[in-house]
Amino acid sequence: MSGKLLAGGIVLISLIFGAIVYYTQVYYYYQDVPADQAVVRLTVLASGELEEIPTTDLRAIDATSSPIRYRACFTTPLSLAMMSETYESYDGAAPRNAPGWFDCFDAAAIGAEIEAGTALVFTGQRNIEYGIDRVVAVTGDGRGYVWEEINECGDKAYDGTPLGENCPPRE
């Protein structure tokens, strides 16, 4: 009988531990970004400066546990034609999954729109944190999404390979 009790205890402890890990990864670390801090900025082609774009219905979440957990959703009145002439594009971006409860951000649907060409990806801010770029995707109907990507310098910094000459010095 004690073997069954021991096995049952191990299973129970494993289930409790799994539930705690799930909760911390999906809910605990994420926080809503306050409305006064949640803005969408894009890099202007001509100057390289950041410019805030007009948005409505902006929702954003972030977590301190990882530099790539920022996600945001918004709508903008700007057209893709105007944006592509004004703001720097971003190549190779692929949206990362957001927690299921942040229902406005569907990484698979956003990725499909990018692949189909119905959404364009722009540079929000390069090196918002060392090796991390903030990127913004906007669809033809004005829906927008923001997430963060590890750039080439970040890949090198995190895997330990020597940084190239194109990488800024680390602070």
BAFI-3210 file (N, C-alpha, C; in Angstrom, 3 decimals, decimal comma, padded with zeros to 6 digits):
// residues 171
n [1|2|3|4|5|6|7|8|9|10|11|12|13|14|15|16|17|18|19|20|21|22|23|24|25|26|27|28|29|30|31|32|33|34|35|36|37|38|39|40|41|42|43|44|45|46|47|48|49|50|51|52|53|54|55|56|57|58|59|60|61|62|63|64|65|66|67|68|69|70|71|72|73|74|75|76|77|78|79|80|81|82|83|84|85|86|87|88|89|90|91|92|93|94|95|96|97|98|99|100|101|102|103|104|105|106|107|108|109|110|111|112|113|114|115|116|117|118|119|120|121|122|123|124|125|126|127|128|129|130|131|132|133|134|135|136|137|138|139|140|141|142|143|144|145|146|147|148|149|150|151|152|153|154|155|156|157|158|159|160|161|162|163|164|165|166|167|168|169|170|171]
n.u [000,803|001,998|003,597|001,776|000,765|003,072|003,619|001,255|001,581|003,860|002,844|000,829|002,352|003,843|001,805|000,899|003,241|003,555|001,242|001,830|004,118|002,979|001,085|002,804|004,228|002,233|000,512|001,460|003,903|003,288|002,149|-000,229|000,522|000,657|-001,651|-000,563|002,058|002,054|002,749|003,044|005,810|007,619|010,466|011,681|012,275|013,830|015,262|015,963|015,044|012,781|009,245|006,110|003,110|-000,347|-002,778|-005,523|-007,499|-005,391|-003,734|-001,499|000,960|003,533|006,500|008,853|010,441|011,603|013,285|011,815|009,047|007,143|004,037|001,606|-001,483|-003,324|-005,151|-004,809|-005,148|-003,519|-002,404|-001,118|000,409|001,307|002,723|004,737|006,277|007,234|008,268|010,789|011,228|011,098|012,879|012,410|010,914|009,029|006,111|005,830|004,265|001,607|000,254|-002,713|-004,872|-004,501|-006,123|-006,233|-003,943|-002,859|-000,518|-000,131|-002,077|-001,258|001,303|000,573|-000,715|001,439|003,054|001,345|001,385|-000,485|-000,060|002,364|005,678|007,323|010,143|010,166|011,783|015,212|017,441|016,117|016,532|019,690|020,468|017,839|015,083|012,254|009,377|006,820|003,824|001,494|-001,738|-003,651|-006,169|-005,720|-005,249|-002,935|000,115|002,484|005,668|008,659|011,868|014,763|017,743|020,521|022,886|022,040|021,565|024,206|025,338|023,902|024,433|027,108|029,046|031,614|030,985|030,127|031,573|029,531|027,906|026,740|028,656|028,450|026,841]
n.v [-001,196|001,210|001,823|002,554|004,842|006,417|006,657|007,965|010,335|011,407|011,833|013,701|015,864|016,433|017,271|019,584|021,140|021,407|022,887|025,275|026,159|026,493|028,543|030,663|031,139|031,838|033,692|035,063|036,658|038,546|041,873|044,495|047,198|050,511|052,985|055,538|054,961|053,260|053,485|053,715|053,683|054,435|053,981|056,584|056,737|058,733|060,150|058,450|058,823|058,332|058,203|058,893|057,224|057,772|056,120|053,969|052,154|050,841|048,207|046,769|044,463|043,394|041,839|041,365|039,187|038,359|039,669|039,685|039,646|041,587|042,618|044,055|045,468|047,363|049,943|051,901|054,927|055,311|054,714|051,800|052,363|055,021|054,611|052,798|054,403|056,231|055,078|052,876|049,622|046,235|043,359|039,819|039,358|037,530|036,928|036,249|033,901|034,948|035,073|033,097|034,478|037,083|038,071|039,624|039,330|037,220|035,183|033,288|034,032|036,660|036,188|034,770|036,802|038,520|036,893|036,578|039,106|040,991|042,382|044,622|044,897|046,980|048,857|049,396|050,200|049,976|047,982|048,316|047,225|045,833|044,050|043,523|044,208|046,292|045,617|046,417|045,424|046,117|045,847|045,916|046,920|048,552|047,405|046,829|045,423|044,761|043,531|042,020|041,333|039,255|040,541|040,311|040,931|040,419|037,648|036,757|037,740|036,346|033,671|033,506|033,824|035,768|039,273|041,044|043,619|045,330|045,461|047,329|048,551|046,743|047,816]
n.w [000,000|000,652|-001,511|-003,511|-002,331|-002,249|-005,028|-005,807|-004,368|-005,630|-008,209|-007,621|-006,559|-008,860|-010,621|-009,281|-009,333|-012,120|-012,716|-011,378|-012,788|-015,343|-014,784|-014,012|-016,389|-018,246|-017,077|-014,658|-014,957|-016,919|-017,528|-017,917|-020,043|-019,016|-020,254|-020,776|-021,322|-023,428|-026,582|-030,149|-032,101|-035,049|-037,214|-039,083|-042,537|-043,927|-041,929|-039,836|-037,342|-034,560|-034,773|-033,477|-034,240|-035,144|-033,198|-032,255|-029,877|-028,535|-027,033|-024,781|-023,553|-021,314|-019,982|-017,394|-017,325|-019,667|-022,539|-024,886|-024,643|-025,083|-026,390|-028,538|-029,693|-032,062|-033,831|-036,778|-038,670|-040,831|-044,173|-045,887|-048,146|-047,731|-045,358|-046,151|-047,766|-045,981|-043,614|-042,253|-043,486|-042,176|-042,408|-042,394|-040,081|-037,704|-036,071|-032,579|-030,409|-028,305|-024,957|-024,555|-023,428|-024,223|-026,499|-028,850|-030,292|-032,563|-033,442|-035,532|-037,456|-037,989|-039,003|-041,322|-042,756|-043,202|-044,790|-046,986|-047,956|-047,268|-045,040|-043,819|-042,498|-040,226|-038,957|-035,633|-033,289|-033,245|-031,345|-028,818|-026,459|-025,759|-028,632|-029,265|-031,264|-031,742|-033,537|-035,937|-037,334|-039,872|-041,182|-044,277|-043,643|-041,496|-039,004|-036,420|-035,076|-032,545|-031,643|-030,294|-031,659|-031,791|-032,873|-035,266|-033,851|-031,269|-031,441|-031,709|-029,344|-027,371|-027,920|-027,584|-029,594|-031,251|-031,455|-034,397|-036,544|-037,196|-035,017|-032,227|-029,387|-026,285|-023,334]
ca.u [000,000|002,831|004,074|000,707|000,727|004,258|003,398|000,199|002,187|004,735|001,977|000,183|003,365|004,158|000,685|000,921|004,394|003,224|000,258|002,524|004,951|002,061|000,544|003,831|004,589|001,120|-000,194|002,116|004,908|002,745|001,428|-000,713|001,319|-000,245|-002,016|000,332|003,348|001,850|002,714|003,659|006,767|008,274|011,689|011,479|013,269|014,701|016,110|016,324|014,449|011,528|008,068|004,900|002,030|-001,659|-003,388|-006,686|-007,689|-004,071|-003,591|-000,130|001,403|004,978|006,962|010,262|011,143|012,250|013,295|010,991|007,662|006,250|003,049|000,608|-002,442|-003,878|-005,603|-004,266|-005,786|-002,519|-002,452|000,128|001,196|001,979|003,671|005,893|007,103|007,706|008,921|011,734|010,676|011,877|012,884|012,610|010,193|008,006|005,508|005,915|002,985|001,236|-000,622|-004,046|-005,804|-004,303|-006,790|-006,121|-002,668|-002,822|000,742|-000,287|-002,830|-000,406|002,338|-000,051|-000,938|002,748|003,456|000,473|001,597|-001,577|000,470|003,761|006,382|008,163|011,038|009,720|013,009|016,333|018,146|015,342|017,396|020,777|020,175|016,392|014,397|010,789|008,837|005,400|003,163|000,217|-002,493|-004,292|-007,344|-005,305|-004,946|-001,494|000,622|003,861|006,368|010,097|012,671|016,197|018,450|021,753|023,815|021,493|021,850|025,625|025,595|023,295|025,027|028,512|029,989|032,116|030,141|030,709|031,880|028,277|027,184|027,156|029,285|027,540|027,066]
ca.v [000,000|002,411|002,115|003,298|006,151|007,137|006,988|008,973|011,582|011,912|012,332|014,910|016,918|016,777|018,052|020,903|021,849|021,749|023,979|026,499|026,583|026,988|029,834|031,716|031,439|032,364|034,792|035,775|037,657|039,572|043,014|045,465|048,419|051,653|053,701|056,673|054,445|052,419|054,247|053,012|054,542|053,822|054,638|057,344|056,403|059,842|060,657|057,436|059,209|057,674|059,056|058,261|057,216|057,817|054,810|053,845|050,799|050,271|047,319|046,252|043,716|043,202|041,062|041,601|037,905|038,120|040,893|039,587|039,335|042,707|042,444|045,124|045,488|048,699|050,292|053,182|055,419|055,478|053,717|051,067|053,062|056,145|054,090|052,188|055,495|057,077|054,363|051,813|048,261|045,298|042,062|038,586|039,309|036,500|037,175|035,219|033,652|035,683|034,230|032,936|035,470|038,342|037,542|040,439|039,022|035,845|035,126|032,523|034,853|037,792|035,623|034,451|038,067|039,003|036,022|036,844|040,473|041,874|043,142|045,024|044,991|048,169|048,948|050,258|050,757|049,034|047,890|048,870|046,656|045,332|042,867|043,337|045,236|046,313|045,650|046,742|044,961|046,789|045,236|046,847|047,560|049,406|046,704|046,786|044,518|045,062|042,514|042,239|040,322|039,230|040,867|039,561|041,165|039,700|036,227|036,524|038,017|035,335|032,336|033,581|034,036|037,150|040,268|041,573|045,053|046,069|045,477|048,393|047,998|046,461|048,707]
ca.w [000,000|000,737|-002,863|-004,187|-001,696|-002,717|-006,439|-005,835|-003,892|-006,686|-009,273|-007,117|-006,519|-010,254|-011,153|-008,646|-009,879|-013,511|-012,705|-010,977|-013,917|-016,375|-014,344|-014,056|-017,773|-019,024|-016,410|-013,565|-015,328|-017,818|-016,965|-018,898|-020,123|-018,805|-021,484|-021,031|-021,763|-024,611|-027,823|-031,273|-032,800|-036,198|-037,641|-040,320|-043,560|-044,286|-040,854|-038,857|-036,066|-034,207|-034,869|-032,967|-035,217|-034,499|-032,951|-031,388|-029,342|-028,245|-025,881|-024,749|-022,384|-021,254|-018,833|-017,094|-017,312|-020,951|-023,343|-026,097|-024,284|-025,364|-027,458|-028,565|-030,797|-032,217|-035,181|-037,223|-039,893|-041,888|-045,246|-046,100|-049,169|-047,081|-044,373|-046,812|-048,292|-044,885|-042,519|-042,590|-043,412|-041,363|-043,085|-041,646|-038,813|-037,535|-034,759|-031,557|-029,755|-027,103|-024,125|-025,119|-022,898|-024,957|-027,683|-030,065|-030,940|-033,045|-034,187|-036,780|-038,415|-038,365|-039,883|-042,614|-043,466|-043,647|-045,894|-048,127|-048,424|-046,862|-043,904|-043,972|-041,222|-040,145|-037,811|-034,547|-032,723|-033,197|-030,062|-027,701|-025,433|-026,602|-029,433|-029,405|-032,061|-031,679|-034,895|-036,034|-038,556|-040,105|-042,268|-045,194|-043,045|-040,387|-037,753|-036,211|-034,054|-032,167|-030,861|-030,318|-032,351|-031,509|-034,111|-035,510|-032,737|-030,122|-031,644|-031,417|-027,922|-026,523|-028,092|-027,201|-030,693|-031,254|-032,110|-035,621|-036,567|-037,340|-033,745|-031,307|-028,172|-025,169|-022,179]
c.u [000,850|003,411|003,055|000,604|001,889|004,084|002,329|000,725|003,069|003,905|001,318|001,158|003,732|003,059|000,668|002,070|004,125|002,236|000,910|003,387|004,076|001,547|001,596|004,176|003,480|000,483|000,690|003,034|004,347|001,991|000,927|000,200|000,355|-000,451|-001,072|001,721|003,247|001,676|003,379|004,528|007,389|009,509|011,460|012,620|014,286|015,689|016,617|015,780|013,165|010,393|006,861|003,817|000,692|-002,249|-004,667|-006,736|-006,366|-004,113|-002,191|000,128|002,911|005,293|008,443|011,083|011,879|012,231|012,406|009,537|006,692|005,334|002,078|-000,263|-003,029|-004,524|-005,025|-004,982|-004,810|-002,623|-001,100|001,018|001,975|003,045|004,911|006,811|007,772|008,577|009,764|011,072|011,611|011,761|013,066|011,876|009,141|007,407|005,612|004,540|002,815|000,404|-002,033|-005,044|-005,631|-004,810|-006,690|-004,877|-002,620|-001,609|000,609|-001,014|-001,994|000,672|001,791|-000,291|000,375|003,194|002,636|000,667|000,470|-001,228|001,935|004,374|007,356|009,048|010,444|010,928|014,066|017,005|017,397|015,964|018,483|020,378|018,708|015,805|012,897|010,285|007,324|004,880|001,826|-000,446|-003,138|-005,508|-007,015|-005,094|-003,430|-001,112|002,086|004,410|007,850|010,806|014,113|016,905|019,766|022,753|023,346|021,735|023,287|025,914|025,076|023,881|026,528|029,501|030,445|031,166|030,855|030,959|030,610|027,491|027,681|027,825|028,233|027,876|027,458]
c.v [001,266|002,798|002,910|004,717|007,013|007,563|008,072|010,332|012,224|012,519|013,639|016,083|017,367|017,628|019,464|021,735|022,283|022,895|025,298|027,028|027,154|028,374|030,936|032,094|032,145|033,598|035,668|036,913|038,800|040,649|043,871|046,677|049,586|052,455|054,851|056,235|053,621|053,309|053,412|054,015|053,746|054,635|055,276|057,026|057,505|060,222|059,592|057,736|058,416|058,672|058,278|058,338|057,262|056,408|054,973|052,400|050,096|049,486|046,750|045,512|043,577|042,372|041,335|040,321|037,604|039,413|040,830|039,245|040,472|042,349|043,605|044,956|046,893|048,824|051,663|053,620|055,533|054,360|053,021|051,759|054,214|055,642|053,515|053,233|056,301|056,341|053,200|050,446|047,378|043,929|040,909|038,488|038,202|036,678|035,969|035,070|034,532|034,745|034,197|033,967|036,828|038,086|038,397|040,088|037,541|035,713|034,384|033,342|036,049|037,313|035,293|035,723|038,641|038,203|036,286|038,257|041,432|042,654|043,445|045,194|046,160|048,103|049,907|050,955|049,672|049,129|048,600|048,384|045,984|044,030|042,607|044,511|045,135|046,481|045,838|046,225|045,667|046,136|046,317|047,547|048,343|048,725|046,597|045,923|044,851|043,881|042,803|041,025|040,388|039,504|040,087|039,723|040,439|038,208|035,911|036,714|036,897|033,949|032,334|033,739|035,490|038,082|040,794|043,070|045,898|046,188|046,626|047,782|047,774|047,384|047,904]
c.w [000,000|-000,632|-003,658|-003,641|-002,188|-004,181|-006,581|-005,391|-004,949|-007,823|-008,844|-007,079|-007,933|-010,874|-010,574|-009,206|-011,320|-013,593|-012,327|-012,123|-015,031|-016,006|-014,452|-015,486|-018,545|-018,389|-015,518|-014,022|-016,179|-017,052|-018,115|-018,857|-019,941|-020,092|-021,789|-021,485|-023,045|-025,838|-028,910|-032,013|-033,940|-036,560|-039,003|-041,289|-043,765|-043,193|-039,884|-037,470|-035,824|-034,262|-034,371|-034,030|-034,488|-034,378|-032,142|-030,915|-029,027|-026,940|-025,921|-023,445|-022,455|-020,019|-018,628|-017,163|-018,610|-021,763|-024,581|-025,788|-024,569|-026,533|-027,377|-029,796|-030,851|-033,587|-035,498|-038,492|-041,070|-042,928|-045,380|-047,121|-048,544|-046,112|-045,044|-047,438|-047,187|-043,881|-043,020|-042,454|-042,589|-042,010|-042,101|-040,328|-038,825|-036,149|-033,839|-030,887|-028,523|-026,227|-024,712|-024,643|-023,548|-026,373|-028,936|-030,866|-031,286|-033,969|-035,511|-037,839|-038,891|-039,330|-041,260|-043,422|-043,985|-044,872|-047,155|-048,690|-048,078|-045,603|-044,189|-042,590|-041,279|-038,906|-036,797|-033,958|-032,686|-031,830|-028,931|-026,394|-026,268|-027,303|-029,689|-030,182|-031,824|-033,101|-034,862|-037,368|-038,662|-041,308|-043,135|-044,617|-041,778|-039,053|-037,619|-035,021|-033,793|-031,370|-030,969|-030,899|-031,858|-032,837|-034,208|-034,367|-031,482|-030,224|-031,249|-029,934|-027,040|-026,731|-027,858|-028,343|-030,686|-032,012|-033,340|-035,517|-036,667|-036,039|-032,864|-030,074|-027,092|-024,015|-020,969]
res [m|s|g|k|l|l|a|g|g|i|v|l|i|s|l|i|f|g|a|i|v|y|y|t|q|v|y|y|y|y|q|d|v|p|a|d|q|a|v|v|r|l|t|v|l|a|s|g|e|l|e|e|i|p|t|t|d|l|r|a|i|d|a|t|s|s|p|i|r|y|r|a|c|f|t|t|p|l|s|l|a|m|m|s|e|t|y|e|s|y|d|g|a|a|p|r|n|a|p|g|w|f|d|c|f|d|a|a|a|i|g|a|e|i|e|a|g|t|a|l|v|f|t|g|q|r|n|i|e|y|g|i|d|r|v|v|a|v|t|g|d|g|r|g|y|v|w|e|e|i|n|e|c|g|d|k|a|y|d|g|t|p|l|g|e|n|c|p|p|r|e]
***
